[in-house]
Amino acid sequence: MARNPSIYLIVTGTIMMSMLTNPTLAQTQPPTLEADIVIYGDASGGVTAAVQAARMGMRVVLVSPFGHLGGMTASGLGWSDLGNPKILGGLSHEFYHRLYEHYQHDTAWGWEPRDTFPNKGQGVPALNDETQLASTFEPKVAEAVFDEMVKEAGVRVIHGRLDLKHGVGLAGKRITSIQLDDGTTIKGKMFIDASYEGDLLPQAGVSFVVGRESNSEFNEQGNGITGPLHGNQLPKGIDPYNVIGDPASGLLPGVNPDMGGRVGDGDKLLQAYCYRMVLTDIPANRVPIPKPEGYNVADYEILFRAIEVGDRGEFFKTTMVPNRKTDSNNTGGISCDLIGGNYGDGWNWATLDHKQREAIARKHRDWQLGLLWTLQNHPRVPEAIRQSVGMWGLPKDEFTDNGHWPYNLYVREARRMRSDFVMTENHCRGELSVEDPVGMGAYTLDSHNTQRFVHDGMVQNEGDIQSYLRGVPYGIAYRAIVPRASECENLLVPWALSATHIAFGSIRMEPVFMILGQSAATAACMAIDDNTTVQAVPYEKLRARLIADGQKLR
């Protein structure tokens, strides 16, 4: 989708006017920019942080690694994980209301009449006339709304990626600047890490963790190794060996010999990632599913064996958003998630550089395209399944500059900051109180599978948790989005915040990210105005401003 060029003042770190008047200078001297608040990350919470800071009168630079605003909210996740719409306030409420207003116009319905849309969301109407909120939507519409909000606020957006080795300048316990991988330097007074990876944390000297804590560490029940639970599990009877019945032939790709510890133990594994595919069954708007380059039928052996032992599952969700498009997520034991595809010996997604992440993201894309192509075409797939899947293709009018494929891989979890306060399962369940809430969550304690392993001679999945909170909102602490004062005084982290793996599984939802992005920016503005650290911002003063701006805290 075309974007308003007035928003993108700088492209890949080159000042447009300098390039026109002195191209040699533009090539040899990367620009240095200055702002009050620098936000790294173009996902939904980065956008709300930027808009809030700009509305509070600050000079803001928002760094957009993808060149498209909105992160997962504008990259296929169109069926919002609200948990409870009562958590929405301020800019998050404004975003979903703007979406609702868009779909009130007949011109918004190009591929289906509005009265045929099923209007189902997660526990609420998709287009809710009572609240005037839209919780399901098309990616291109979400991106347009984010672009509109940023433009109206006067936010300065640049396209670039953090230098992951030398990208953070420090003076004592304060960040003074960040550097992009094209050499652009951005100086600021306050910094907000709105990346899904928490990429500012390590270079800023901020503590973080990766993986699952043991249940005993924070007195939890849903953390650590789960064992072969029933959720999103493979059917019984799948032989784990390359040659059925022959251990000497070796294990199938991606299958571990055991689960690596006891139930409840901690480990360094990451829950699986996927793309939230957008599909359509409208012929005039449908691009056929391509067979990915380098397709290897052996990658789908577990799929074939699952079908052969009786699996007739959906294999991917077809949750409908407006205009006969889907938000197609993982479902069942073998689906969109490339289980184990985001870590390996000595590495995980968080430790990779940008090029390495791009390569892993391509593997995820090709796995999912290959899954669809296999289900539609391969003779080992029963005809009934091939016919049921065959109607789906990619939408011509989405992600038009990316082969109609979403921009963002769904990085469900990478680094998590470790601060003086850690959100745990017990806070999410209301068993421990939060005295300094800056937003609320309400979604299920949610983790996707982390690995496949041999259990009782069969392939089984491990790591899936779906523990319902009954939609009761809980507070998220301000102390969880700021580092330890001994580590960094001018950084806020609204997504890769201080939480255990299982608590993060609820907090990580996109609506909450928008909420915490706004709250982080509000605190950053106050810290600048009062010439203090983020840790020293008076909570009662912060709370009063958040409430005045419509945030829901209780």
N, C-alpha and C positions, 0 to 999 in steps of 0.2 A: 504494500500500500504506500502510495506517495505521502511524504511527510512535508509539512510546511518548512521550507528552507530557512525561514526566519528563526526557527527554534534552534537549528543546528548551526551555531555561530562559528564553530571550529570543526573541521573534519580531519580525523586522524592526526590531530595535533598541529595542523598547519594553519596559521592565521590567514584567512582568505585575502584580506587587503594586502598583507605583506607579500603573499605569493604573486599577486597581480603586479605590484609595483617593484618588487625586488625578489625574483625567484631564487637567486643565488643565496640571499640572506635567509629565505625561508628554509632552504635545504641545509644550510650549514649551522644555523643557530636555532635550535628548537625553542619554541616560545616558553616564556615563564608567565603564568597567570597568577592573579591574587584574588582571594575571596574571603569573606568572613567564615563561611561554612562550606566545606568540601565534602561531597557525598560520592562514595565509590560504589557503583552498582545501579543498574537501570531497572531493577525489578520493582514490583508494586510498592514496597516499603521505601525504596529509594525515591520514588516519585512523590509519595506523600510527604516524606521528609523534606524534599526540595521545595515543594509547594508551600508547606507550612513555614519554613524558614524565610522564604521570599515574602510571604504575606505578613511576616513579622518584621519586615524591613531590612533583612540581611542581604548582603551580596552572596549569591549562591552559585557554585559550579557543581553540576551533576555530571559525573563521568559515566558514559554509556558504552560498556564493552561490546554490546551487540548492535548498536545503532538502531534499535527498536525498543521503545519503552514498554514496561509492564511485566517483564519476566514471564513467569508461568501463567499469570492471569491473562496475558495477551498471547500466549503460546500454546493454547490448546486446552488449558484447564478452565473450561467454560461452565462447568457445573460446580459451583462454589461450595467449599467445605465449611459451611457456616457453623454448624453445631447448634447455634441459637442466634437468630438475627438480632436479639436484644443486645449483643455485644457491640453492634455497630454504632459508631458515633463519629462526629467530626468529618474528616475527609473520607474515611471508608464509607460512611453513610452517603456522603455526597457522590462518591463514585458510583455506587450501585443505584442511586436515584437517577443519575444522569443516564445510565444504561436503560432504566425503566422508561424514562422520557423518550429516548431514541425509539423504542419499540412501540410507542403510542402512534407513530406516524405510519400511514399506509405505505409510504415509500421505503420503509425498513423491511418490508416483506416481499422480497423479489422472487423467492423460490418456493414459497408456500403461503396460502392464505392464513392470516393470523388465527382464524377460528378453527383451523385444523391442528394447530400446535398443541401438543398434549399438556403443556403448562405445568410440568412436574419438576420440582426441585427437591433438595434434600429436606424433606419434612415440611416444606412450605411451597406455595405456588411459585413457579419459576418467575412469572411476572405478577407480583403481588399487588393487587389493586388497593388492599387495605394499608399496607406500609409504603406503597409506591417505590418498591425496590425490585430490581431484577437480579436474581441469583444465578440465572443461566444466560449465556450470551455468546456471540461469535467473537473469535479472536480479533478480527480486524476492527470490530466495533469497540472492544476494550482498548485497543491501542489508540484509536482515534480519540477516545475520551481522555486517556492519559496525556496525549499530545495537546489536547485542548486545555487541560488544567495547567500544564506546564507553561504553555504559551501565555495564557491569561495572567499567570503569576509573574511572568518575566524571568523565569529561570534560565540560566545560561547552561546549555547542554553541549558537551563535547564528546566525540566518539574516540575511544581509546581504551587500552588495557593496561593495568598496573604492571610495572616491571617487578616480577616476582622475586628477584634477587636483590635489587638495589632500589626498591621503589618507595621507601619510607625514610624521610629525613627527620632526625630527632635532635632535640636540645634538652638534655636531662630527661625528664619524664613526660615531655610534650612532643607531639608530632608537629613539625614545622612545615612539612611539604610532602607531597607524594610525586613520584615520577612515573610517567607512562612508558611503555616499551618503545615508543618512537622518540623518546627524549623530552617530551613536554613535561614541564614542572609546574605544579599547582601548589601555591602557598596558601595557608589558611590559619585561622585561629582555632576552629573546631573541626573535627572530622567525624564522619559517620560511615561505618563499614556496613553497607547494605548489600554486600555480595552474599550469594548462597554458600560460598566456600569459606567465608571469614578470612579473606586474603590479606587484610591489613594486620591481623593479629600477630603472626609470628615476627614480622619485621618491626613491629612496634613494641616488642618485648612483652606481649600479653600472653598469659597462660591459656592453654586450651587443651582439649582432649579430643580424641577420635575413637569411635567404637562404643561398645556397651559396657557400662559399669556392672559389677556384680550386684545382686540383690542386697547383699549384706552391707555394702558401702553406705547406702542411704536408707536402709530399712524399707526396701521396696519389694513388690511382688512380681512386677512385670518386666524387669530389666534382665540383662544377661542372656545366656543361652536358654532357649525355650524348650528344646526337644521338638519332636515331630507333632506339633499341634494340628488340630483339624482344619484351621482356617487356611484357605488358599493352598490346600495340600494336594499332592499327586495321588491318584488312585493306587491302591495296593496291587502289587504283582508286577511292577516294572523291574526287570532284571538290570543290574547296574553295570554289566560288563559289555565291552565292545562286541564280543561274540557271546551270545546268550548262553549262560551256564558255564562259561569258561573264564575263571579268574585270571588265568595266565594271559588272556588277551588284553587285560588292563581295564580300568574303569572308563566309563563314558566321559567325554569332555565335560568339565565343570562339576564333576561328582567327587566329593571327598570321601576318604575311607571311614571317617567317623566325624562327630560334630565338634571335636576339639576340646572337650571338657565336660563338666557335669552341668546339669540344669541349674541355672542361677549364677553360674560363673560368668565373669566378665571376659571380654575379648576385644580385638581391634577390628572386627568385621563391620562393614557398612550395609545397611539395608539397600535393597536393589533400586536402581534407577530405571526410568523408561521415558519415552516421549508420550505425552498425552496426544495421541493421534486425532486428527480431525478428518472425518470421512463423510461422504455423502452418497446417497442413492439416486440423486437427480441426474439423469443422463446428460442434460445440457450443461451441467456444472461439474461433471465427473471426469477425472483423469484416471485411466486404468492403472492398477498397481503394477509398477515395474519389477521385474526380476532383478535384484541388486547385483551389481558387478561383484564377481568373486563368490557368488552364491555357492554354498557347500551343503549338499543335502544331509551330510552327517551331522550338521549342527541341529537338525530337527529330529534326531533319532528318538529322543525322549518323547517328543510329541507323537510320533508314530506309535511308539510302544504304549503310550497312555491311551490313544484311540483304540489300539488292539485289545487292551484289557477293559474297554467299555466306556472310556471318557467320551461323552458327547456334549461337553460344556460349550459355553459361548466362545471361549478362548480369547475374547476381548469384549469389553463393554461397548454397548451402542447407546449410551445415554444421550438423549436428544437435546440439542440447543436449537434456537430459532433457525429457520430456513433449511430444514432437513439436513442438518449437520450434526455430527456427534462429538462428544468428548469421550474418546475411547481409551479407557484406562485398563490396567491389569485386572484380571479376574481369574480365579482358579489356580490350579497347580502349575500349569505351563501356559504362559500368556505373554504380555508385553514386557514384563520385567526380565532383564538379562541378569539373572541371579548370579552373583559372584563376578560380574563384569566390571566392577568399579574398584577392585583392589587385587593385589597379588603379592608375591614375595617381595618385601621391602618397599612396597608402594601402595598408595591408595589415591583416590581422586584428588584429595586435598594437596598431596605432595607433588603433583604433576605440574609441568609448565603449560602454557597456553596451547602449544602445538600438540603436546601429548594428550591434553584434554580433548582437543579437536579430533584426534585419532580415535580415542575411546568413544566419543560421541558418535562418530561415524559407524563404529561397530554396533552401537545400540540402534542407530537408524537402520542399518542393514539387517540386523537381527529381526526387527519388527517388520520391515518391508518383506523380508524373506519369509517370516511367519505368515503374513497375509497371502503372499504369492503361493506358498506351499498349500495353505488351506483352500485356496481357490483352484489350484491346478494339479497338484501331485496325485498320481494314481494310488498311492498308499492311503490317501484320505478318501473316505467313503463319498459317493456321489451326493448323498443328501447333505453332507457338510459343505462340500464344494458349492452346491447350489445356494445354500443359505448364506454363505460368505461372499458369493460371486457378485452380489449386487453393489458392493461397496467399492468406492474409489476415492481419490484425493480431490478436494474441492478446487476448482480453477481460480476462484476468487479469494483464496486465502494463501498467505505466505508466497505471494506472487514472485518475489525476487529470491526465493529459496527452494524452488522446485515443488512448491505447494506442501512443504514439510515444515513443521514447527521449528522456530529458531532455538528454543531453549530445551535442553535435556532436563528432565525433572530430577534435579539434585536434591533428593529428599533429606540429605544429612551429610555433612562433611566435618569441618571443625566445629566445636562448640566451646565458647569461652568458659574459663573456670575462674569465677570471681569470688568475692567474699560471701556472696549469697548464691545458692544453687536451687533453682526450681526443681522439684521432685514430683514423683507420682502422688505423694501425700498432699502437696499443695493443690494439685489438679483435682484431687478427690475431695478437697475441703477439709481434710483431716489436720492440716497445718495451715495457719493463717498467714496472709501476706499483708503487712502493715503499710506498704508504700506502693499500691497498685498504680500502674500507668496505662493499663488496658486490661482486657479480659479475654479469656479463651473459653471454649465450651466443647470442642470437638473430642471425639473418641481418642483414647490413648492408642496410637496407631503406629505400627511398624510393619513394613513389608519384609518378606523373607530375605535372609542374609546368605544362605548357602544351601547346596544339595549334598546329601551324604548317604551312606549305606546304613540302613536300619533294618534289622531282621532279614537281611539278604535282599532288600529292595531299596530303590531310590526314593528318598523322602526329602521334603523341604524343611528348613528350620529357620525360625526367626519371626514368623508372622504373629502379630499381636493385634487384636481388635477388642479392646476393653472399654465398654461404654460408660460414659459419665452421666447419662440420662439428660444431657443437654443443659446441665446446671452450670452457669458461668462461674469462673474462678478468677481471682486477681493475679496479674503478672507483675512482679516486683520491679521497681526502678533499679534496685541494686543488682538485678540480674542482667541489665543492659549496659552497665558501666563496669570497666575493669577495676581491679584492685588499685587503690590510690598509690600504692608503692610501685606500680608498673606503668600506668599511663593516665594523665590527668585531663586529656582533651579528646577522648575517643568515646563514641557511643556505638552500640552494636545491637540493632533491633531484630536481627534474625538469627545469626550464629551466637545466640545469647548463652548465658550461664544456666544450663539445664542438663539434667540427666538424659540419657538416650530415650527413655520411655516418656518422660515429661515433654521432651522436645517433640515427640511424636504427635502430641496434641497442639502444642504451641506453634508449630511450624506452618500452620495453614495460612494461606494467602490473605484472608481478611484480617487475621491477627497481625500479620506482617505490616499491612497498611496502618493499622492502629498504632503499633509500636514505632513505626517510622515517624508518624506525626508527633508522638510523645517525645521521641529522641530529639527531634529537631527543636521542639519547644524548650527542652532542657538545655540544648546547645545555645540557643539564643539567650536564655537567662544567664548562662555561665559567662557569655561574652558581655552582656550588659552589666553584670555584677563583678566582672573581672575576677572570676573564681574558677575552680575546677568543677568538672562534672559531678564529682563525688560530693562537693560541698553545696550544690544547689539545694536550697531549702525545700523539703518535700511539700509542705503546706502551701507555699507560694506556687510551686509547680502544679500541684493538684488544682488550685483555684483557677489557674489559666487553662488547664486542660478541660475542666468542667465548663468554663466560659466558652471554649471552642467546641463544645458538644461531645467531648469524649465521655464514654461510659466506664465508670470505675468501680461501681458496686452493683 
